[in-house]
Structures are given as C-alpha cells and as structure tokens.
Amino acid sequence: MKAAWKAILDEEVVGSSTACVATVNNQKNLLVVANIGDSGVFVLRRHKLEVSGTLGASDLEDEKLYISFRSQQQLHDFNMPFQLGYADGVPAEHFSIPKDANVMHIPIQADDIILLATDGLFDNMEEAEMCAIVDRWEGEDGMKGGSVELARRLAHRGQELSLDSTTDSPFAILAKENDIMWGGGMPDDITVVAARVYETPAIVPLMDSIDDPLLFPRHY
C-alpha cells in the first residue's frame, strides 16, 4: 500500500481511492488486512455446534453459514470515506495516508470463505443474501467454477441490486438514518475477490494441488 501510494505521489496521478490489502500468515493461520475507507473484508464460517458447544448458541443453527468477521468502515462522515489520493493544488492532509489504515489480524480456519470487496457490494447487498449466494455456490453447486465464479456471482447480483429502484438497499437505509432521502440501490463500482480456505495435506507439496486462486494455510 505504501509503495502504490508513493508511486501515485511521484507520478502526480490525480484522483483518490479507498484501499484494501490482504495476505495470509500460513504459520499462524491469520488473515492480515490493511484497510482504508469503506471497502472491506468479510469472513464467512459454518458454525458447528458439536465443536463450539451450546452455551449462548440458541440462535445458531448447526452447519449454517454465518458472518464470522466484518471489517469496520473508516468514514469522515456519511458517504465520505477515508481515501488515498493526489490532486494538484490540494493540501496533502486532505487525503489519508497508508499509516491511517485499519490493520486487522483475523484467525481463519479450513472451509472459511473470505470476501474482499468495494463498498458497491456492501451498500447494495444484505448480509443474509450474501450468505445465501455463498451457501448455494458451496452446497448445491459444489463450488462450481471455483472462487472466481463465486466472486462473479456476488458482483453481478450486487450490480442488479444497485440498479433496482424498488428496494431499500443498505445504503438507502443508512442514508435515511442520516436524514437523507434515498430510495433504491446505490450505483457504484463493484469489485469482489473471493477465496476459500483449505487445509494443506502434509504429504502434498503446496503448489502441486493449486488450480484456483484459493488460500492454503497450514493447520495444526
């Protein structure tokens, strides 16, 4: 993130953008994320009651897909996210810098689904529908097309919802809470990266079994 930001400043490229960068620590089974603005990351997981126990789990269904982690947005005000950027004649302090990023270390485990996306997805899609799309891809469709297909389905559905004037999107609901009359979806750029976490077999070399851009942390 620092290198990209510095290149923008050196080349004086005019514009601004949120940023979300993620990597996996295979030794500690951690998803490490640096996020600026209202893009973000979700981790979806199936809760197994026989493992987690029943204490406080009355509202959980065994093997149902839930959102285990969601990143927090960074906003100056409603619909005004932190952004990296450059503009001729605009003071540098008008923009965020990489060290403003919210850095997260998120424990992950086998079968987790990781989604990185711009706010165009989150502003238009309810979390329940996000889970339903992932559940259908993983269950009924047997992960057909790999994680690239999952990202495509989410992005395309997000685009459909963004152009729907009859729905009360998450963005519209939040706008009303901020005394702004808004109905329907929120047309915006939508970028989605999806990955599924696998446990690497100890007897198989790491790169020999990869035919899709998925994550393969080690588990102990």
C-alpha positions in Angstrom: 0.0 0.0 0.0 2.9 2.4 0.8 4.6 1.6 -2.5 1.5 2.2 -4.5 0.7 5.4 -2.7 4.3 6.7 -3.2 4.1 5.9 -6.9 0.9 7.9 -7.2 2.5 10.9 -5.5 5.7 10.7 -7.5 3.8 10.5 -10.8 1.3 13.1 -9.7 -1.7 10.9 -10.8 -4.8 12.9 -10.0 -7.6 11.0 -8.2 -8.4 9.2 -5.0 -9.3 5.7 -3.9 -10.1 3.5 -0.9 -7.7 0.5 -0.5 -7.9 -2.9 1.0 -4.9 -5.2 1.0 -4.8 -8.7 2.5 -2.4 -11.6 2.9 -2.3 -14.9 4.8 0.1 -15.8 7.5 0.3 -19.6 6.9 2.3 -20.2 10.1 -0.3 -18.6 12.4 -3.4 -19.2 10.3 -4.2 -15.4 10.2 -5.7 -13.3 7.6 -3.8 -10.0 7.8 -5.7 -7.0 6.3 -4.9 -3.3 5.9 -8.0 -1.3 5.0 -8.6 2.4 4.3 -12.1 3.7 3.7 -15.3 1.8 3.1 -14.0 -1.2 1.1 -13.5 -4.1 3.4 -13.3 -7.8 4.2 -15.8 -10.4 5.4 -15.1 -13.9 6.7 -17.9 -16.4 6.5 -17.9 -19.6 8.5 -20.1 -22.6 9.2 -20.8 -22.9 12.9 -20.6 -26.5 14.2 -22.4 -26.8 17.5 -20.7 -30.0 18.4 -17.4 -28.1 18.4 -18.4 -24.7 19.7 -20.8 -26.1 22.3 -24.4 -24.9 23.1 -23.7 -22.1 25.6 -25.3 -19.0 24.2 -25.9 -20.8 20.9 -29.7 -21.0 21.0 -29.9 -18.7 18.0 -27.4 -20.6 15.9 -28.2 -23.4 13.5 -25.8 -26.3 13.1 -23.8 -26.1 9.9 -25.4 -22.8 8.9 -23.2 -20.2 7.2 -22.7 -17.1 9.3 -20.6 -14.0 9.0 -17.8 -14.6 11.5 -15.9 -11.3 10.9 -16.6 -8.0 9.1 -14.2 -5.1 8.9 -15.2 -1.6 10.1 -15.6 1.2 7.7 -13.5 4.4 8.0 -15.6 7.4 7.4 -15.2 11.2 7.9 -19.0 11.5 7.6 -21.8 9.6 5.9 -20.7 8.6 2.4 -17.3 10.3 2.9 -14.7 7.5 3.3 -11.0 7.8 4.0 -9.1 7.8 0.7 -5.6 7.8 -0.5 -5.0 10.2 -3.3 -3.5 13.3 -5.0 -4.8 16.4 -6.6 -2.8 19.4 -7.9 -3.1 22.3 -5.5 -4.9 20.3 -2.8 -3.1 20.1 0.5 -1.7 16.6 1.2 -3.6 16.5 4.5 -6.9 16.5 2.6 -6.2 12.8 1.9 -5.4 9.8 4.1 -2.0 8.2 4.2 -1.1 4.5 4.5 -0.5 4.7 8.2 -4.2 5.6 8.7 -5.1 2.1 7.6 -7.0 -0.1 10.0 -4.8 -3.2 10.4 -6.5 -6.4 11.4 -5.3 -9.9 12.2 -8.2 -12.3 11.8 -7.9 -16.0 12.8 -9.0 -18.3 10.0 -9.7 -22.0 9.6 -10.4 -24.6 7.0 -13.5 -24.0 4.9 -13.8 -20.3 5.8 -14.9 -18.1 2.9 -13.1 -14.8 2.6 -14.6 -11.9 0.6 -12.8 -8.6 -0.1 -15.0 -6.1 -1.9 -15.6 -2.4 -2.6 -18.5 -0.6 -0.9 -20.5 -1.1 -4.1 -21.3 -4.6 -2.9 -21.9 -3.8 0.8 -24.1 -0.8 0.0 -26.4 -2.9 -2.1 -26.5 -6.4 -0.7 -27.9 -7.5 2.7 -25.6 -9.8 4.6 -28.2 -12.6 4.6 -28.3 -12.6 0.8 -24.5 -12.6 0.7 -24.5 -15.7 2.8 -27.3 -17.3 0.7 -25.2 -16.8 -2.5 -22.1 -18.3 -0.9 -24.2 -21.2 0.6 -25.7 -22.0 -2.8 -22.3 -22.0 -4.5 -20.7 -24.1 -1.9 -23.6 -26.5 -1.4 -26.0 -27.1 -4.3 -23.4 -26.2 -6.9 -20.5 -27.9 -5.3 -18.2 -24.8 -5.7 -18.7 -24.9 -9.4 -16.2 -22.6 -11.2 -14.1 -22.1 -8.1 -13.7 -18.9 -6.1 -13.7 -16.8 -9.4 -17.2 -17.9 -10.1 -18.3 -17.0 -6.6 -16.9 -13.5 -6.9 -18.6 -13.2 -10.3 -22.0 -14.2 -8.8 -21.7 -11.7 -6.0 -20.6 -8.8 -8.2 -23.3 -9.4 -10.8 -26.0 -9.7 -8.1 -24.6 -6.5 -6.5 -24.9 -4.7 -9.8 -28.5 -5.9 -10.3 -29.4 -4.6 -6.8 -27.6 -1.3 -7.4 -29.9 -0.5 -10.3 -33.1 -1.6 -8.5 -35.2 1.4 -7.7 -37.8 -0.6 -5.8 -35.6 -1.9 -3.0 -34.5 -0.3 0.2 -30.8 -1.1 0.0 -28.4 -1.0 3.0 -27.2 2.4 1.6 -30.7 3.8 1.4 -31.5 2.7 5.0 -28.3 4.3 6.2 -29.0 7.5 4.2 -32.4 7.8 5.9 -30.7 7.4 9.3 -28.6 10.4 8.3 -31.7 12.5 7.2 -31.0 12.0 3.5 -34.0 10.8 1.4 -32.7 8.0 -0.8 -34.6 5.1 -2.2 -33.4 2.1 -4.2 -29.9 0.8 -4.8 -26.7 2.8 -5.0 -25.0 2.6 -8.4 -21.2 2.3 -7.8 -18.1 0.4 -8.8 -18.3 -3.2 -7.6 -15.1 -5.3 -7.2 -15.1 -8.6 -5.4 -12.3 -11.0 -4.6 -13.3 -14.4 -3.1 -11.3 -17.2 -1.6 -11.9 -20.4 0.3 -9.5 -21.6 3.0 -8.2 -25.2 2.6 -6.1 -27.3 4.9 -2.9 -28.3 3.1 -2.3 -32.1 3.2 1.1 -32.6 4.8 2.1 -35.1 2.1 1.3 -32.9 -0.9 3.6 -30.1 -1.9 1.8 -26.8 -1.6 1.9 -25.7 -5.2 1.1 -29.1 -6.7 -2.5 -29.0 -5.7 -3.5 -25.5 -6.6 -5.5 -24.9 -9.7 -7.5 -22.0 -8.5 -6.5 -18.7 -6.7 -7.5 -20.0 -3.2 -5.8 -19.7 0.1 -4.0 -22.7 1.6 -2.9 -22.0 5.2 -1.4 -24.8 7.3 -3.4 -26.0 10.3 -2.3 -27.7 13.5 
